[in-house]
Amino acid sequence: MQGPCKQLAPPPPGTPEQVAEIARLGAQRPRDHSINQVQKVSAMPKKLHSGLLVCLGQPPYTLVLELTGVLLHPEWSLATGWRTKKSPGIETLFQQLAPLYEIVIFTSETGMTAFPLIDSVDPHGFISYRLFRDATRYMEGHHVKDISCLNWDPARVVVMDCKKEVFQLQPYNSVALRPWDGNSDDRVLLDLSAFLKTIALNQVEDVRTVLAHYALEDDQLEAFKQRQSRLDQEEQHRLAKLSKSNKQSLFFSSLSSRLWPRSKQP
């Protein structure tokens, strides 16, 4: 299906050293915007748009989140009927990432359904924009989220969703999360927060150079955690080896000073 937006080119290659470094280093009321309102700002020339955002203290990155399956889980019982459960770690995610990422809800739900749900998960107003089903492109049975239509800098945008089909136009801007099943002990949002903080605090110029290395993984966050753990172990081994070497050097220096004392100065 052809639309008004062009598909992004493949991401620039990232070196293994860059990815390894990323893995190692381990409120206002909500502004409610439809896609038309967002495009009013985005329609500015890119240089003017970027300069204005810097002047306004705009966070350097943008985080695009799905609502259902990432932040919320609907469940039904005879006793309560339908109710919506909040994912554990959602407050931590918002508080830690709000200074670093402009947080955007881009959901496949309709605005009528999603609006009150967003209010319930974000009482402190960390979410900057709200985009609903009418902002997606319907392609082959899926509501596809095309971030290029919104004129955000693709080098600074990370999209989180449970379905890979919804970000098929920009696969290297995205991380596919396993759908949250309502488990209260789930740590995905905490792991996600750590991952995204690492990217931002290292001032990655193009997030696609990092995300592309995890694009083929079944569980991208778990792959990052394993890489980070392995690199942490290697770093601890290196520091232990260095410490041992320094202690040996200090020992032999002390021994030589006792065996061959310096002559006293006249």
N, C-alpha and C positions, 0 to 999 in steps of 0.2 A: 504493500500500500504506500503510495506516494503522498506526502503531505507538504506543508509549507516550510518545514524545517529540514535541514540537511543533516545527514548522519555524520557524526564526528569521525575524524581520521583516527587510525590506531594510535595508541599512546606512544610518546617517545620512550625509548628503552631506558631502563634504570639499571645501574651497575649492581652486581651482587654486594659490593661494599656499602652502597647506599641503603639497600634493603636490610643488610645485616646491622647497620648502625641504627636504623629505625627499630628493629626488633630488639636490640640490646637495651636501649634507653627506655628502659622501661617506663528593682524589677518593676517593670512597667506593666500596665494592663495589656492584654494581648491585642496586637494589631491584626484585624481581620481583613484579609484581602482576597478577592477573587482573582482569577488569572488576568482579567482585564486591568485590575488595579495594579498588579505586579508589573504588567507590561508597560504601564504608563511611566514607571521609573526606569524600567529596562530599555525603553525605546530611546533613551538618551544615547549619544555617541559614547563608545566604550571609555575613551579617555576621560570625558567629562563625568561619566557615571562613576568610574573608579576613583577619581579625585574627590568627588562629593562624598563617597562612602568613607574615604580616609578621614576627611574633615569631620564627619559625623561620628568618628570613633567606631566604625563598623568592624566587627570581628573579621579576622583575615580569611576564615574558611566558612563554608556553608554545609550544614548537615541536614539532609532530607530524610525524613522518617515516615514509614507507614504507621498507621494507627493499629489496626487489627492484626494480631499475631506477633507484633513487636512490642507495643506498649500496653495493649489490652487483650483480654481473652474473654469472649462471651461464653457463658455457660448457663445451663438450664436444669432446674430440679423441680420436683412436685411441690416442695415446701416454699420455694422463693420465686419460681418461674424464671424468666430470663433476667440475668444480671451480668454486669461487666466487671471483671477483676483486673486490677492494675498490676503490671509486672513489677516484681521486686527490683529495686535499684533505680527506679525511674527518677526519683528525686535527686539521687547522687549524679545520675547522668546529666540532668539539666543543670544542676549547680556547678559541676566541674567543667562542663563544656560551654556554658553560656558566654564566658569571657573570650572563648577561642573560636566558637562557631556560631553563625547565625542559624538558629534552629527553625526548621520549616517542616510542617506536617503536609505531606502530599499523599493523600489517601485515595484509594479506589472506591471508598464509600461516598454516598451522596452527602451534600452539605447538610441536609435536614437531619440525617442520622448522626453525622460526625461532629457537628458543631457543639452540642451539649457534652459529648464525650471528651472533646478537647478541653472544654472548660473544666471538667472534673479532674483531668490529669495534670492540669497546669494552672493551679489557682494563683500562682505568683507571677504569671505572665512571662515566662522564659521563651515561649514560642513567638516568633516574629511574624510568620506568615502561615496561612491556612489555604491549601489548595485541595479541591475535591474532584470527584469523578468527571465533572464537566471540563476539567483542565487536562484530562488524559486523551490519548489517541487510541481508538478501538481498532486493534489489529489482530486478526486470526483468533478471535475469541478472548483476547486479553485487553485489559485497560493499561496501555503502555504509557509510562511516564517519560516524556521527552524534555529533558532539562535544557536542551539547546534553544527551545522556544522562549525561554525566560531570560536569555541573555546573561545568565550568571557565567562567570569565568569558569570553564570546565576544569581547569587545572586546580581549582580550589573547592570543588564540590564533591561530597561523598554522599551516596544514596544507600539507604538501608531498607531492605525489604525481605520478605520470606519467599517470594516468587521471582526466579531469574527472568521469566518471560516479561515482567513489567519494566525491566531496564535493559531490554535487548538492544536498544539503540545506542546506549552508552555503557557497555559491559565493564569497561575499565574504570568507571567512576563508582562502581557499586560493590557492595558486600552482601552476599546472600546469607541471611540468618536462618537458623532452623526455627520453625514456628513455635512460639511459646504455647505450651499446653496447659497453663494454669498452675504449674508446680511452684509452690511458694519458696522453694530452695533454689530456684533457678538463678544463675549468676551471669547470664549472657550480657545484660546491660552493664554490669560492673566490668566485665572483660572488654566490652565495647568501649566503655569510657576510657579505660587504660590505653587501649589501642589508638583511639583518636587523639588522646592527649599526647601520646608519643609522637604522632605525626605532626601535630601543631607545634609542640615545644621544640621540635627539630627544624621548624620552619621549612618544611618540604615545599619546594617550588611547584611541583606537579604531583598531586596525589596519585595520578594514574600510574606513575612509575613504581609506586609501592603496591597498589592494589592489583596491578597486572600480574605480579608474582604469585598471588594467591587465588587468581581467578578460576583456576582449574581444580581447586581443592573442594572436596565435598563439604567440609566445615572450615571456612576461612579463618574464623577467630581461633579455633582450636589449633590450626596449623601455625598461626602467629604465636600462640602461647608456647607451643612445642619448640619453635625456633628460638623464641626468647629464652626459654628455660635452658636450651642447649648452649646458647651463647653466654648466658650467665654462668653456667658451670665451667665453660672454657675460660671465662674471665677470672673466676675464682681460682682455677687451677694455675692460671698465669701469675696471678698476684701471690699465691702461695709459693710458687716456684721462685719468684723474684724475692720474696721475703726470706726464703731459705738461703738463697744465694747471698743476700745482703748480710745475713747473720753469719754465714761462713766466712765472708770477707772480713767482717768485724772481728771474728774470733782469731783468724790468722794474723790480722794486724795487731791485735792485742798480744798474741803469743810472740810475735817477732819483736815487739817492743820490750818484752821481758827477757827474751833470749839474747837480743842484741841491743842493750840499752844505749841510748844516745850518750855521747860524751858530754860532760858538763861544760858549759861555757866558761872561759876564764874570767 
